[in-house]
């Protein structure tokens, strides 16, 4: 039988508890939802994600994935509710912050998105991802100075964060500061060599030691950031969140910050940094 807390959480989200509730069935339902999401069958994805969230309503990934599927179907109100619930469950859940901020921005609520990410960065200054997400939004708004400051704060929290280094390089590149951009890209590659998009940027800028075999490709972000968030070391790795409208934390010509969804962990070299994982509770 599900616990009283599980029942209360499920009812709060309008979820229906089914027989056999538990983390195992939640995991399988989330896998099925991910497959349907990737194939574009968002209604079916919602059905599976809803069952996963009903089985384990305190799992932020499942709540985020359900919110993403609802967003794809145009149900912005429920998507917002689910993203906010995921943040309540896990206050460091980068994919949900990114998805919610992106959705608010796209619906003309940029000030709310700014307040959301600013509050995260101020309440958790030790979480590099909070500053990286705020940098994304500031850059989207054309405020490169603020984005640079945000990324420096991210590096103060985590000096070896390959994503923050790569994004700082991109901010420099946007401003025509090619030498500084190459230096940041190379520092990022030192921390994580398997970043073909960053290597392309170095080659594009004429940095020494790198060879480009094909034209530089755009660096798609977030779907967010990178995401070394959450930072807990998992005992059992659960399914990361699904991608939203666009991969998380997207700069223009962006470097991927962190992808809010994947059915399996990415192959080496496919992301700027690893997808978020959640420890089994």
N, C-alpha and C positions, 0 to 999 in steps of 0.2 A: 504494500500500500504506500502511496506517496505521502510524504510528510505534510503536516499542516502548512509549513512555509511554502512548500511546492504548490499546494492547492491554492493558497492565497495569491502567490505570484502569478500563477497561470490564469486565475480568474481575473486578476487585474489587467491582464493583457488580452482578455477575451479568448483565451486558449482553452481547448477541450482536452482534459486528461483522458487518456486511453488506457486499456489494460496493458500491463507489461511495461509500464513507464520505467525509465531508468536510463543511466548514462549509456549503456550499450545500444539500446534502441535509438537514443538520441543521436549517437555517432553515426549509425547507419542511415537514419533519416536525413541527417545533414549531408552525408555523401550523396544520397539520391537527389536531394535538393540542389546540390552543387552541379551535378551532371545536367539536370534540367535547366539550371540557370545558364550554364555555358552553352547549351544548345538553343537558348532563346525562348524556352517554354517557361515563362515566368509565373504563370498561374499554377502550374504543377510544382514548380520550385517553391512557391509560397506554401503549398499544401504540405510538402515535406518539411520545410523549415519550421512551419507552425507546429508540426508534431515533434520535431526536435526540441523546440523551445518549450513545449508542454512537458516533455519528458525531463528537461533540465532547464527551467526558466531562469536560473541564475548564471547561465553561461552566456557571456557577452558576445561571443562569436555567433552563436545561434540567433540571438536577438538582432544582431547587426545584419546577418544574412537575410532574415525575414524582412527587416526594414528595407534592405536593398531590393528585394524582389517586389515589395509593395511599391517602392519608388518607381521601379521600371514599369509598373502597371498604372502609374499616375496617381496613386493614393498617397499624396504628400503628407496628409495629416497623420495617417497611421505610421508612415515611415518615420516622421519626426518623433512620434511617441516612442517607437521602438529604439531609435538611435539614442534618445535621452534615457530610456530605461537601461540600455546597455552601458551607458556611461555611469549611471547610478550603481549598476552591478560591479563595474570595473572602472574606477576613475582614471585609469591610465590607458584605456582602450583607444589607441590612436585611430584605427579604422572608423570607429563611430564618430569621433571628433571630426575627422576629415569629411566623412559622408554628410554629417549634419551641417557642417560649415559650408560645404559645397552646395548642398540643397538650399540652404538659406540664401546663399549668394545668388544662385540661379533664379530664385523667386523674389529678387529685389530686396532682400533683407540682409544686406551686407553689413550694416551696423550691428545687427544681432550676431552675425557670424564673427565679426571682430571682437565683440564682447565675450562670446563663448571661448574663443581661442586665447584671448588676453587673460581671462579668468583662469584658464588652465595653466598658462605659463606662469602666472603670478602665484597660484596656489601650489604648483609643483615645479619650482624653478630647477630642481635637480633632475627632471625628466627631459632629456635632450629633445625628444619628439615633440614636446609641447612648443618649444621654440622653433623647431623646423616647420611645424604646421603654421604657426603665426607668420613665419618668414614667407611661406607660400602665399598666404592671403595678402600680405603687404606687397609682395611682388606683383601679384595679380592686379592690385590697385595702383601699380606704378610707383610705389614708395620703395625704391631700391635701398635708400639709406636705412630705413627701418628694417628691411629684410636682412641687410648685412649685419645690423646690430643684433637681430634675433639669432642669426646663425652663429655669431660670435658667442652669444650666451649659450647656445646649444653646445658649442665646443668647450666652453668653460665647464659645463656639466659633464661632458664626455669628450675629452680631447682626441680620442681615437675614432670618433664616429665618422665612418666613411661617407655616409649620406650627407651629413652636414658639410663636410669638406667639399664634396662634389657640388652641392648646391651653392656654396660660397663661391666656388670657381665659376659657376654659371652666372651668378650676380656680377662678378668681376667681368666676365666675358660680355655681358649685356652692356656694361659701361665702357667697353673698349679697352679694358685693362688686361690685355692679353697675357703679359708676362706673369701677373699675379694669378690669373685664371689657370694658366698651365701649372704653376706651382701648387695651387690647391688641388687640381686634378691629380697631379702626381702623388701628393700626400694621401689623397683618397685611395689611389691605386696601391699605395704601399700598405694601407690597412686592409684592402680587399682587392686583390689583383684581378679577380674574375668580374670585370665590369667593361665589357666590350664597347658600350656606348661612351664611357668616359675615355677609353683609349682613342675612340674615333674623334672625340673633341680635342684631345692632345694633338693628334695627327693633323686635324683640321687647322689648328693654330700654329702648326709647324714646330711643335715641341720635339726635342731630340729623343732618339731612342725608341720611337714608335713608328710602325709602318701601317698604312691604311690600304687594305686590299680592295675595298669597295667604298662607294660614296658614304659619307657620314649620315647616319640615320638619326631622326629625331629621338630624343630621349624622353620617353613617356614616363610620367611620374606615377605615391602614392600611389592606385589603385595601387597608405598611404601611405610612405613614406616610408620603404625604409623599414620598415618598421621593425625596430628592435623592441617595440612595445607590444604587448606587455613584456617586462624584463624578467619575469619569473622563469626559473629553469624548470621545464616540465618533467614530471615523472612519466606521464603518458602524453604524447603530443596529440592534441585534438585538431580537427580540421580548421585551418585558418579561415578568415572571413572571405566572402565573395566580393568580386569587383563591383563597384558602383557604376554610375553613369560613365565616368572616366576613371582610370586608375588613380589611386589616391594621390594626394598632394601633387598636383600637376603644375609645373612651371610651363611657360611657353617654350617650346623645344625642350621639354623638361627631362630631368633625370628622375627615374622612379624612386619615389620616397618609400612607399610601402603599400603593398597590394592588399586591399581588404578581402580577397577571396581566392581560394585555390582548393582543388580537390585532393591534390597530393603536394608534398613539398616540392619546390621548384628545383630543376636541375642546376648544378653548379654553373655560375656564369649567366644565368638568365635574369637575375635581378641585381639592382644596385646593392641591396642588402637583404637579409633573410626576412621571410614573412613572420608575422606575429604568431606566437604559440601561446597556449594557455595550459597551466598545470591542472591536472585532474584534482578535483576537490572531493 
